[in-house]
Amino acid sequence: MTPTAPPRPAELFSVGPTTAELFIDGEVVVLEGLEPSSEHLVEGIAFSTLEDIGEVRSTIATMNDVHFGEEVCGRVAGVEGSGISLPAGQPPYPVVMNEAVVAEAAMTTPSLVVVKGDLTDEGRPSEIAAFRQLYRGTFGTRLLYVRGNHDCYEGSQYADWPVQVSDLDGARVVVLDTARRFTVGGTLDAAQIDAVDALAQSTTLPVLLFGHHPLSTPEHPLTPANSIDEHAGALLLECLGRHDNLIAYLAGHTHRCRRQVHRGTDLIEVACVKDFPGAWAQYLIGTKGITQVLHRARRPDAVAWAEQTRHLFDGYYGAYALGELSDRSFLLGGPTASTTSRRG
Protein backbone atom coordinates (compact mmCIF):
# COMPACT_ATOMS: atom_id res chain seq x y z
CA MET A 1 0.00 0.00 0.00
CA THR A 2 1.34 3.42 -0.95
CA PRO A 3 1.63 5.63 2.13
CA THR A 4 -0.36 8.85 2.04
CA ALA A 5 1.14 12.18 2.98
CA PRO A 6 0.02 13.51 6.35
CA PRO A 7 -2.52 16.32 6.13
CA ARG A 8 -1.01 19.80 6.04
CA PRO A 9 -1.83 21.87 9.13
CA ALA A 10 -4.37 24.62 8.58
CA GLU A 11 -2.81 27.85 7.31
CA LEU A 12 -4.04 31.40 7.61
CA PHE A 13 -3.39 32.92 4.20
CA SER A 14 -4.73 36.45 4.63
CA VAL A 15 -7.16 38.68 6.48
CA GLY A 16 -9.07 41.81 5.60
CA PRO A 17 -11.25 44.13 7.65
CA THR A 18 -14.22 41.73 7.33
CA THR A 19 -12.70 38.55 5.81
CA ALA A 20 -10.18 35.80 6.40
CA GLU A 21 -8.79 33.25 3.94
CA LEU A 22 -7.46 29.92 5.19
CA PHE A 23 -6.13 26.74 3.64
CA ILE A 24 -7.75 23.76 5.38
CA ASP A 25 -7.60 20.10 4.31
CA GLY A 26 -6.53 20.97 0.79
CA GLU A 27 -9.15 23.64 0.18
CA VAL A 28 -9.19 27.43 0.30
CA VAL A 29 -11.81 28.51 2.82
CA VAL A 30 -13.02 32.12 2.85
CA LEU A 31 -14.73 33.56 5.92
CA GLU A 32 -16.85 36.65 5.29
CA GLY A 33 -18.92 39.04 7.36
CA LEU A 34 -16.39 39.34 10.19
CA GLU A 35 -16.13 42.49 12.28
CA PRO A 36 -13.09 44.76 11.76
CA SER A 37 -10.43 44.58 14.48
CA SER A 38 -12.06 41.44 15.92
CA GLU A 39 -10.38 38.32 17.27
CA HIS A 40 -11.04 34.81 16.00
CA LEU A 41 -9.87 31.25 16.55
CA VAL A 42 -10.14 28.86 13.61
CA GLU A 43 -8.50 25.42 13.44
CA GLY A 44 -6.20 26.39 16.28
CA ILE A 45 -5.11 29.64 14.63
CA ALA A 46 -5.87 32.84 16.52
CA PHE A 47 -5.95 36.02 14.45
CA SER A 48 -7.42 39.51 14.27
CA THR A 49 -9.07 41.13 11.29
CA LEU A 50 -7.72 44.41 9.97
CA GLU A 51 -9.13 47.68 11.21
CA ASP A 52 -12.14 49.38 9.69
CA ILE A 53 -11.43 51.37 6.51
CA GLY A 54 -14.90 52.90 6.28
CA GLU A 55 -17.01 52.75 3.15
CA VAL A 56 -15.21 51.04 0.26
CA ARG A 57 -15.13 53.52 -2.60
CA SER A 58 -13.28 51.45 -5.21
CA THR A 59 -11.18 48.31 -5.54
CA ILE A 60 -8.12 47.21 -7.50
CA ALA A 61 -7.19 43.66 -8.44
CA THR A 62 -3.56 43.12 -9.37
CA MET A 63 -1.64 40.15 -10.73
CA ASN A 64 1.95 39.62 -11.85
CA ASP A 65 4.20 36.93 -13.28
CA VAL A 66 1.43 35.19 -15.17
CA HIS A 67 3.88 33.70 -17.74
CA PHE A 68 1.67 32.54 -20.61
CA GLY A 69 3.67 30.05 -22.68
CA GLU A 70 5.89 28.71 -19.90
CA GLU A 71 6.20 24.94 -20.14
CA VAL A 72 8.47 23.90 -17.23
CA CYS A 73 8.13 25.37 -13.75
CA GLY A 74 11.16 25.72 -11.49
CA ARG A 75 13.78 24.83 -14.08
CA VAL A 76 17.31 25.54 -12.87
CA ALA A 77 19.73 26.61 -15.61
CA GLY A 78 22.35 23.95 -16.22
CA VAL A 79 20.56 21.27 -14.18
CA GLU A 80 19.20 18.62 -16.50
CA GLY A 81 15.74 17.35 -15.56
CA SER A 82 15.02 20.14 -13.10
CA GLY A 83 11.54 21.63 -12.92
CA ILE A 84 8.07 20.12 -13.25
CA SER A 85 5.08 20.41 -15.56
CA LEU A 86 1.60 19.00 -15.95
CA PRO A 87 1.27 15.70 -17.87
CA ALA A 88 0.76 15.77 -21.63
CA GLY A 89 -2.86 16.20 -22.59
CA GLN A 90 -3.72 18.48 -19.69
CA PRO A 91 -4.08 22.24 -20.14
CA PRO A 92 -0.78 24.13 -19.63
CA TYR A 93 -0.39 25.22 -16.03
CA PRO A 94 -0.22 28.97 -16.85
CA VAL A 95 -3.66 28.59 -18.44
CA VAL A 96 -5.00 26.68 -15.43
CA MET A 97 -3.72 29.24 -12.94
CA ASN A 98 -4.65 32.35 -14.88
CA GLU A 99 -8.14 31.15 -15.70
CA ALA A 100 -8.78 30.44 -12.02
CA VAL A 101 -7.38 33.76 -10.81
CA VAL A 102 -9.16 35.81 -13.47
CA ALA A 103 -12.52 34.16 -12.76
CA GLU A 104 -12.17 34.71 -9.01
CA ALA A 105 -11.01 38.31 -9.38
CA ALA A 106 -13.85 39.04 -11.80
CA MET A 107 -16.37 37.91 -9.17
CA THR A 108 -15.26 40.84 -6.98
CA THR A 109 -16.15 43.34 -9.76
CA PRO A 110 -12.93 45.37 -9.46
CA SER A 111 -12.89 49.02 -10.46
CA LEU A 112 -9.47 48.48 -12.07
CA VAL A 113 -7.20 45.51 -12.85
CA VAL A 114 -3.42 45.96 -13.10
CA VAL A 115 -1.16 43.21 -14.43
CA LYS A 116 2.36 44.26 -13.59
CA GLY A 117 4.67 42.35 -15.86
CA ASP A 118 5.83 38.97 -17.08
CA LEU A 119 2.68 38.59 -19.09
CA THR A 120 4.45 35.91 -21.14
CA ASP A 121 7.38 33.54 -20.98
CA GLU A 122 9.32 34.94 -23.94
CA GLY A 123 7.14 37.63 -25.55
CA ARG A 124 6.05 35.44 -28.47
CA PRO A 125 3.01 36.70 -30.44
CA SER A 126 1.03 33.57 -29.50
CA GLU A 127 1.75 34.15 -25.79
CA ILE A 128 0.72 37.80 -26.03
CA ALA A 129 -2.49 36.77 -27.80
CA ALA A 130 -3.32 34.26 -25.07
CA PHE A 131 -2.80 36.88 -22.38
CA ARG A 132 -4.93 39.45 -24.17
CA GLN A 133 -7.73 36.99 -24.92
CA LEU A 134 -8.17 36.08 -21.26
CA TYR A 135 -7.46 39.38 -19.50
CA ARG A 136 -8.76 41.90 -22.02
CA GLY A 137 -11.60 39.57 -22.86
CA THR A 138 -12.66 39.46 -19.20
CA PHE A 139 -11.90 42.96 -17.90
CA GLY A 140 -12.12 45.11 -21.03
CA THR A 141 -11.35 48.79 -20.46
CA ARG A 142 -10.81 48.22 -16.72
CA LEU A 143 -7.48 46.55 -17.53
CA LEU A 144 -4.02 48.16 -17.39
CA TYR A 145 -0.90 46.10 -17.99
CA VAL A 146 2.80 46.55 -18.57
CA ARG A 147 5.68 44.33 -19.61
CA GLY A 148 8.21 42.55 -17.41
CA ASN A 149 11.67 41.20 -18.17
CA HIS A 150 10.36 37.93 -19.63
CA ASP A 151 8.25 39.82 -22.14
CA CYS A 152 11.29 41.49 -23.70
CA TYR A 153 14.05 38.86 -23.39
CA GLU A 154 13.87 38.32 -27.14
CA GLY A 155 13.62 42.01 -27.98
CA SER A 156 9.85 42.49 -28.02
CA GLN A 157 8.67 45.99 -27.16
CA TYR A 158 5.07 45.01 -26.53
CA ALA A 159 3.44 46.76 -23.52
CA ASP A 160 6.40 49.14 -23.10
CA TRP A 161 4.22 52.13 -22.23
CA PRO A 162 6.42 54.34 -19.97
CA VAL A 163 3.64 55.75 -17.76
CA GLN A 164 -0.07 54.92 -17.51
CA VAL A 165 -2.55 56.71 -15.25
CA SER A 166 -6.04 55.94 -13.99
CA ASP A 167 -7.98 57.99 -11.45
CA LEU A 168 -10.40 56.02 -9.25
CA ASP A 169 -12.78 57.12 -6.54
CA GLY A 170 -10.31 57.63 -3.70
CA ALA A 171 -6.95 57.01 -5.37
CA ARG A 172 -4.75 57.67 -8.39
CA VAL A 173 -3.04 54.67 -10.01
CA VAL A 174 0.23 55.11 -11.92
CA VAL A 175 1.76 52.15 -13.81
CA LEU A 176 5.46 52.36 -14.75
CA ASP A 177 7.41 50.33 -17.31
CA THR A 178 10.55 49.18 -15.47
CA ALA A 179 11.65 46.55 -18.03
CA ARG A 180 14.17 46.99 -20.85
CA ARG A 181 14.94 44.73 -23.81
CA PHE A 182 17.34 41.80 -23.28
CA THR A 183 17.71 42.67 -19.57
CA VAL A 184 16.71 40.84 -16.37
CA GLY A 185 16.89 43.80 -13.99
CA GLY A 186 14.84 46.97 -14.17
CA THR A 187 15.29 50.69 -14.52
CA LEU A 188 13.45 53.99 -14.95
CA ASP A 189 14.47 57.03 -16.98
CA ALA A 190 14.41 60.67 -15.95
CA ALA A 191 11.19 61.36 -17.86
CA GLN A 192 9.37 58.66 -15.90
CA ILE A 193 10.57 60.07 -12.58
CA ASP A 194 9.51 63.56 -13.66
CA ALA A 195 6.09 62.17 -14.61
CA VAL A 196 5.65 60.60 -11.17
CA ASP A 197 6.60 63.93 -9.55
CA ALA A 198 4.05 65.79 -11.66
CA LEU A 199 1.28 63.23 -11.15
CA ALA A 200 1.72 63.31 -7.38
CA GLN A 201 1.90 67.09 -7.32
CA SER A 202 -1.29 67.50 -9.36
CA THR A 203 -3.63 65.55 -7.07
CA THR A 204 -4.61 65.40 -3.42
CA LEU A 205 -5.56 61.73 -3.82
CA PRO A 206 -3.36 58.93 -2.48
CA VAL A 207 -1.17 57.67 -5.32
CA LEU A 208 -0.35 53.99 -5.83
CA LEU A 209 2.60 53.22 -8.11
CA PHE A 210 2.78 49.86 -9.90
CA GLY A 211 5.76 48.37 -11.73
CA HIS A 212 7.30 44.98 -12.43
CA HIS A 213 10.64 45.29 -10.63
CA PRO A 214 10.85 45.97 -6.87
CA LEU A 215 12.77 48.80 -5.27
CA SER A 216 15.97 48.08 -3.37
CA THR A 217 16.63 50.10 -0.21
CA PRO A 218 19.69 50.52 2.02
CA GLU A 219 17.84 48.69 4.79
CA HIS A 220 16.71 45.81 2.56
CA PRO A 221 19.01 45.60 -0.47
CA LEU A 222 18.11 43.47 -3.48
CA THR A 223 20.40 42.16 -6.20
CA PRO A 224 20.52 44.09 -9.51
CA ALA A 225 18.70 41.22 -11.23
CA ASN A 226 15.85 41.43 -8.72
CA SER A 227 15.27 45.18 -8.63
CA ILE A 228 15.33 48.56 -10.29
CA ASP A 229 18.98 49.56 -10.70
CA GLU A 230 20.69 51.54 -7.94
CA HIS A 231 20.72 54.93 -9.68
CA ALA A 232 17.10 54.89 -10.88
CA GLY A 233 15.96 53.33 -7.62
CA ALA A 234 17.58 56.11 -5.59
CA LEU A 235 15.84 58.73 -7.74
CA LEU A 236 12.46 57.08 -7.26
CA LEU A 237 13.02 56.81 -3.50
CA GLU A 238 13.82 60.53 -3.43
CA CYS A 239 10.63 61.20 -5.38
CA LEU A 240 8.61 59.11 -2.93
CA GLY A 241 10.07 61.16 -0.09
CA ARG A 242 8.97 64.44 -1.69
CA HIS A 243 5.27 63.60 -1.77
CA ASP A 244 3.24 62.46 1.21
CA ASN A 245 0.50 61.16 -1.09
CA LEU A 246 2.84 58.65 -2.80
CA ILE A 247 1.86 55.98 -0.33
CA ALA A 248 3.01 52.74 -2.00
CA TYR A 249 5.07 51.17 -4.76
CA LEU A 250 3.76 47.73 -5.73
CA ALA A 251 5.81 45.20 -7.71
CA GLY A 252 6.17 41.56 -8.71
CA HIS A 253 9.18 39.84 -10.33
CA THR A 254 10.54 38.10 -7.22
CA HIS A 255 7.62 35.62 -6.97
CA ARG A 256 7.20 36.26 -3.26
CA CYS A 257 5.12 38.25 -0.78
CA ARG A 258 7.11 40.93 0.99
CA ARG A 259 6.37 44.30 2.55
CA GLN A 260 8.86 46.85 3.78
CA VAL A 261 8.20 50.43 4.81
CA HIS A 262 10.77 53.00 3.74
CA ARG A 263 10.36 56.45 5.27
CA GLY A 264 6.61 56.04 5.47
CA THR A 265 6.08 54.52 2.00
CA ASP A 266 5.04 50.89 1.54
CA LEU A 267 7.26 48.92 -0.84
CA ILE A 268 5.39 45.74 -1.70
CA GLU A 269 6.14 42.56 -3.64
CA VAL A 270 3.37 40.11 -4.54
CA ALA A 271 3.81 36.40 -5.30
CA CYS A 272 3.11 35.02 -8.75
CA VAL A 273 0.00 33.66 -10.46
CA LYS A 274 1.58 30.79 -12.41
CA ASP A 275 2.57 28.57 -9.46
CA PHE A 276 2.45 28.52 -5.66
CA PRO A 277 0.40 30.07 -4.23
CA GLY A 278 -1.43 31.35 -7.31
CA ALA A 279 -1.63 34.81 -5.78
CA TRP A 280 -3.45 37.99 -6.66
CA ALA A 281 -3.78 41.09 -4.51
CA GLN A 282 -6.86 43.17 -3.86
CA TYR A 283 -6.68 46.79 -2.72
CA LEU A 284 -9.77 48.06 -0.92
CA ILE A 285 -9.88 51.86 -1.10
CA GLY A 286 -12.03 53.07 1.77
CA THR A 287 -12.98 56.41 3.23
CA LYS A 288 -10.65 55.75 6.20
CA GLY A 289 -7.77 53.92 4.55
CA ILE A 290 -6.52 51.41 1.97
CA THR A 291 -5.83 47.75 2.68
CA GLN A 292 -4.04 44.97 0.81
CA VAL A 293 -5.83 41.65 1.01
CA LEU A 294 -4.06 38.76 -0.70
CA HIS A 295 -5.94 35.88 -2.29
CA ARG A 296 -4.86 32.53 -3.69
CA ALA A 297 -6.51 30.62 -6.53
CA ARG A 298 -9.35 28.47 -5.18
CA ARG A 299 -10.31 26.25 -8.13
CA PRO A 300 -9.40 22.62 -7.32
CA ASP A 301 -7.10 22.08 -10.32
CA ALA A 302 -5.30 25.36 -9.53
CA VAL A 303 -4.93 24.38 -5.87
CA ALA A 304 -3.53 20.98 -6.88
CA TRP A 305 -0.89 22.55 -9.14
CA ALA A 306 0.00 25.23 -6.59
CA GLU A 307 0.50 22.63 -3.89
CA GLN A 308 2.68 20.56 -6.21
CA THR A 309 4.92 23.55 -6.85
CA ARG A 310 5.06 24.54 -3.18
CA HIS A 311 7.84 21.99 -2.74
CA LEU A 312 10.17 23.24 -5.47
CA PHE A 313 13.80 24.11 -4.72
CA ASP A 314 14.30 21.46 -2.05
CA GLY A 315 11.09 22.43 -0.29
CA TYR A 316 12.12 26.04 0.30
CA TYR A 317 9.87 27.71 -2.26
CA GLY A 318 6.64 27.65 -0.26
CA ALA A 319 8.00 29.59 2.71
CA TYR A 320 9.84 31.99 0.40
CA ALA A 321 6.75 32.73 -1.70
CA LEU A 322 4.41 33.24 1.26
CA GLY A 323 6.58 35.40 3.50
CA GLU A 324 4.82 36.31 6.74
CA LEU A 325 1.16 37.19 7.22
CA SER A 326 2.37 40.78 7.74
CA ASP A 327 3.72 40.69 4.16
CA ARG A 328 0.31 39.72 2.81
CA SER A 329 -2.34 41.63 4.77
CA PHE A 330 -2.01 45.17 6.03
CA LEU A 331 -3.31 48.71 6.04
CA LEU A 332 -1.15 50.80 3.73
CA GLY A 333 0.75 53.19 5.91
CA GLY A 334 -0.55 51.41 8.98
CA PRO A 335 -0.21 48.27 11.13
CA THR A 336 0.08 44.76 9.71
CA ALA A 337 -1.99 41.69 10.31
CA SER A 338 -0.68 39.07 12.70
CA THR A 339 -1.50 35.77 14.27
CA THR A 340 -1.37 35.65 18.05
CA SER A 341 -1.18 31.94 18.80
CA ARG A 342 -1.49 28.43 17.45
CA ARG A 343 -2.84 25.45 19.32
CA GLY A 344 -1.34 22.10 18.43
URMO-V531191 format. One record per backbone hydrogen bond with DSSP energy under -0.5 kcal/mol. CO is the residue of the C=O (numbers start at 0). NH is the residue of the N-H. If there is no record, write none. Layout:
# URMO-V531191
co->(CO | CO)
nh->(NH | NH)
This chain:
# URMO-V531191
co->(7 | 10 | 10 | 13 | 15 | 17 | 18 | 19 | 20 | 20 | 21 | 21 | 22 | 23 | 26 | 26 | 27 | 28 | 28 | 30 | 34 | 37 | 39 | 41 | 43 | 43 | 44 | 45 | 45 | 46 | 49 | 52 | 52 | 54 | 54 | 57 | 58 | 58 | 59 | 60 | 61 | 62 | 63 | 64 | 64 | 66 | 67 | 71 | 72 | 74 | 75 | 77 | 78 | 83 | 86 | 91 | 91 | 92 | 93 | 94 | 95 | 96 | 97 | 98 | 99 | 100 | 101 | 102 | 104 | 105 | 111 | 112 | 113 | 113 | 114 | 114 | 116 | 117 | 117 | 118 | 123 | 124 | 125 | 126 | 127 | 128 | 129 | 130 | 131 | 131 | 133 | 134 | 135 | 138 | 139 | 141 | 143 | 145 | 147 | 147 | 148 | 149 | 151 | 151 | 156 | 158 | 161 | 163 | 165 | 165 | 167 | 167 | 169 | 170 | 171 | 172 | 173 | 174 | 175 | 177 | 179 | 185 | 188 | 189 | 190 | 191 | 192 | 193 | 194 | 195 | 196 | 197 | 199 | 205 | 206 | 206 | 206 | 207 | 208 | 209 | 211 | 213 | 219 | 222 | 223 | 225 | 226 | 228 | 229 | 230 | 231 | 232 | 233 | 234 | 235 | 236 | 237 | 238 | 238 | 239 | 242 | 244 | 244 | 246 | 247 | 248 | 249 | 250 | 251 | 255 | 257 | 259 | 259 | 260 | 261 | 264 | 265 | 265 | 266 | 267 | 268 | 271 | 271 | 274 | 277 | 279 | 280 | 281 | 281 | 282 | 282 | 283 | 283 | 284 | 284 | 288 | 289 | 290 | 290 | 291 | 292 | 294 | 298 | 298 | 299 | 300 | 301 | 302 | 303 | 304 | 305 | 307 | 308 | 309 | 310 | 311 | 312 | 315 | 316 | 317 | 318 | 320 | 323 | 323 | 324 | 324 | 328 | 329 | 329 | 330 | 334 | 337 | 340)
nh->(24 | 12 | 22 | 20 | 49 | 33 | 15 | 30 | 12 | 13 | 23 | 28 | 10 | 26 | 23 | 28 | 29 | 21 | 30 | 19 | 37 | 48 | 46 | 44 | 45 | 342 | 41 | 339 | 340 | 39 | 36 | 287 | 288 | 56 | 286 | 284 | 110 | 111 | 282 | 113 | 280 | 115 | 272 | 272 | 273 | 69 | 120 | 74 | 83 | 76 | 78 | 79 | 81 | 72 | 89 | 94 | 95 | 96 | 97 | 98 | 99 | 100 | 101 | 102 | 103 | 104 | 105 | 106 | 107 | 108 | 60 | 143 | 62 | 115 | 116 | 145 | 64 | 65 | 66 | 67 | 127 | 128 | 129 | 130 | 131 | 132 | 133 | 134 | 135 | 136 | 137 | 138 | 139 | 141 | 142 | 112 | 114 | 116 | 150 | 151 | 151 | 152 | 154 | 181 | 159 | 146 | 176 | 174 | 167 | 172 | 169 | 170 | 205 | 167 | 207 | 165 | 209 | 163 | 177 | 186 | 182 | 228 | 192 | 193 | 194 | 195 | 196 | 197 | 198 | 199 | 200 | 201 | 202 | 171 | 208 | 246 | 247 | 173 | 249 | 175 | 251 | 227 | 216 | 225 | 226 | 213 | 185 | 232 | 233 | 234 | 235 | 236 | 237 | 238 | 239 | 240 | 241 | 241 | 242 | 242 | 245 | 206 | 246 | 265 | 208 | 267 | 210 | 269 | 253 | 257 | 268 | 261 | 266 | 262 | 264 | 261 | 248 | 267 | 259 | 250 | 257 | 277 | 278 | 277 | 296 | 294 | 61 | 283 | 292 | 59 | 284 | 285 | 290 | 56 | 57 | 285 | 331 | 283 | 292 | 329 | 281 | 279 | 301 | 302 | 303 | 304 | 305 | 306 | 307 | 308 | 309 | 310 | 311 | 317 | 314 | 316 | 315 | 319 | 320 | 321 | 322 | 256 | 326 | 327 | 327 | 328 | 336 | 291 | 331 | 333 | 330 | 47 | 45)
